[in-house]
Amino acid sequence: MVDAVLAETARVQKRVRDLPARVVVYLLLAAGLFAECGYGQVWARLVAGLEGLDVARPTAAGLAAARRRLGVGPLRALFDLLRGPAAGPAGVGMRWRGLLVCAVDGTMMCCPDTTANLAVFRRGGGHHGGTGYPMVRLLALVACGTRTLIDATFGPTTAGETTYARDLLRSLRAGMIVLADRNFAAQNLIAAIAGTGAQVLVRVKNGRQLPVCARYPDGSWLSQMGPVQVRVIRAEITIATSAGRRTGTYQLVTTITDPACPAAELIRLYHDRWGAT
């Protein structure tokens, strides 16, 4: 697969080097596993099992130059080749009533404090002077049953999660149900997700007033969010840990409006969102 993406992106080396393009791809994959290490330390781990063989001993500067020479294309192509739910229909937690269970969520992380990064990303804020490094907002679409990435997008923190969520619409389709927290409960975003054919189960703020169009026997009700018909479910959820019990109220909205589907089943399904983070 590595050879295939190098050929596809025209990044196969034109002359024999100590660091062929294929090896540089493996170096960058290993760097993802040892994110706290510099390139020299990552290289040492990568070749640790080759003791006694004549292997290259590149400098940290040489490894960084090899990374720049490779570019981002092969890694992007490799991600596109590998991303997906990574399991069949029988996988535990993969499907609910025939739908592939997915979750969308975001996080922020630091990137190197370089001039190039600062031209795109800004440093984080805070009450104590903010962070010393530029911050990246990352948003991912994950298969809940396997925790594998279906798609991902990232960019500066100047844009919010709902903005980046639109980049993930390309990977949604009929036969999926997307779980999300209340940051994603924007009316236009729910309409966009529903427009792909995927179903939605999202938490909304408890104080959000949604009109009652019809009542279900289980206490949930049919409502409307813009052009999308939704079902609203209010639930009291109690969790028990070694520190004691805690009860909270959740308000959920879903495009699953079939009255044959009990509200309690949808409440239990929403719990799968935390398994994907």
Residue pairs with C-beta under 8 A, 6 or more apart in sequence:
1 78
1 81
1 82
2 22
2 25
2 26
2 74
2 78
3 12
3 22
4 81
5 25
5 74
5 77
5 78
5 81
6 12
6 21
6 22
6 25
6 74
8 77
9 71
9 73
9 74
9 77
11 21
11 70
11 71
11 73
11 74
12 21
13 20
13 21
17 66
18 56
18 58
18 62
19 27
19 56
19 58
19 62
19 63
19 66
21 70
21 74
24 66
24 67
24 69
24 70
25 70
25 74
25 75
25 78
26 46
27 39
27 42
27 43
27 46
27 63
27 66
27 67
28 67
28 70
28 75
30 42
30 45
30 46
31 37
31 39
31 42
34 41
34 42
34 45
37 45
38 60
39 60
39 63
39 64
39 67
40 59
40 60
40 63
42 63
43 58
43 63
47 55
58 66
79 149
79 152
83 148
83 149
83 150
83 151
83 152
84 143
84 148
84 150
85 91
85 94
85 100
85 143
85 145
85 146
85 148
85 150
86 143
86 146
86 148
87 94
87 143
87 145
87 146
87 148
88 94
89 95
91 145
91 146
92 145
93 101
93 144
93 145
93 272
93 275
94 100
94 101
94 143
94 144
94 145
94 146
95 101
95 145
96 177
96 269
96 272
97 261
98 175
99 175
99 176
99 177
99 199
100 143
100 175
100 176
100 177
101 143
101 144
101 145
101 177
101 179
101 269
101 272
102 141
102 142
102 143
102 144
102 150
102 176
102 177
102 178
102 179
102 198
102 276
103 141
103 142
103 144
103 178
103 179
103 180
103 272
103 273
103 276
103 277
104 139
104 140
104 141
104 142
104 165
104 168
104 178
104 179
104 180
104 184
105 139
105 140
105 142
105 180
105 181
105 273
105 276
105 277
106 137
106 138
106 139
106 140
106 161
106 164
106 183
107 137
107 138
108 124
108 135
108 136
108 137
108 138
108 157
109 135
109 136
109 138
110 131
110 133
110 134
110 135
110 136
111 117
111 121
111 133
111 134
111 135
111 136
112 133
112 134
113 132
113 133
113 134
117 134
118 134
120 134
120 155
120 156
121 134
121 135
121 136
121 156
121 157
122 134
122 135
122 156
122 157
122 158
123 130
123 131
123 132
123 133
123 134
123 135
124 130
124 131
124 133
124 135
124 157
125 131
135 156
135 157
136 154
136 155
136 156
136 157
137 154
137 155
137 156
137 157
137 159
137 160
137 161
137 164
138 152
138 153
138 154
139 152
139 153
139 154
139 161
139 164
139 165
139 167
139 168
140 149
140 151
140 152
141 149
141 150
141 151
141 152
141 168
141 171
141 172
141 178
142 148
142 149
142 150
142 276
142 277
143 150
143 276
144 179
144 272
144 273
144 275
144 276
147 275
147 276
150 171
151 167
151 168
151 170
151 171
152 168
153 164
153 167
153 168
154 164
155 164
160 183
161 183
161 184
162 183
162 184
162 186
162 189
165 184
165 189
166 189
166 192
169 192
169 193
169 196
172 178
172 193
172 196
172 197
172 198
173 196
173 197
173 198
174 196
174 197
174 198
175 197
175 198
176 197
176 198
176 199
177 198
177 199
177 200
177 201
177 256
177 269
178 193
178 198
178 199
178 200
178 201
178 202
179 201
179 202
179 269
179 270
179 272
179 273
179 276
180 200
180 201
180 202
180 203
180 273
181 202
181 203
181 273
182 202
182 203
182 204
182 205
184 190
184 202
185 202
185 203
185 204
185 205
185 208
185 253
187 225
187 226
187 228
188 226
190 200
190 202
190 225
190 226
190 228
190 230
190 253
190 255
191 225
191 226
191 227
191 228
193 200
194 200
194 228
194 255
199 254
199 255
199 256
200 230
200 253
200 254
200 255
201 252
201 253
201 254
201 255
201 256
201 266
201 269
201 270
202 252
202 253
202 254
203 250
203 251
203 252
203 253
203 270
204 210
204 251
204 252
204 253
205 251
206 249
206 250
206 251
208 251
210 223
210 224
210 225
210 230
210 232
210 253
211 223
211 224
212 221
212 222
212 223
213 221
213 222
213 223
213 224
213 229
214 221
214 222
215 221
215 222
216 222
216 231
216 259
216 263
217 259
218 262
218 263
218 264
219 234
219 263
220 231
220 232
220 233
220 234
220 263
221 231
221 232
222 229
222 230
222 231
222 232
222 257
223 229
223 230
223 231
223 232
223 253
224 230
225 253
228 255
229 255
229 257
230 253
230 254
230 255
230 257
231 253
231 254
231 255
231 256
231 257
231 263
231 266
232 251
232 252
232 253
233 251
233 252
233 253
233 254
233 263
233 266
233 267
234 249
234 250
234 251
234 252
235 249
235 250
235 251
235 252
235 263
235 267
236 247
236 248
236 249
236 250
237 247
237 248
237 249
237 250
237 267
238 245
238 246
238 247
239 245
239 246
250 267
250 270
252 266
252 267
252 270
254 266
256 266
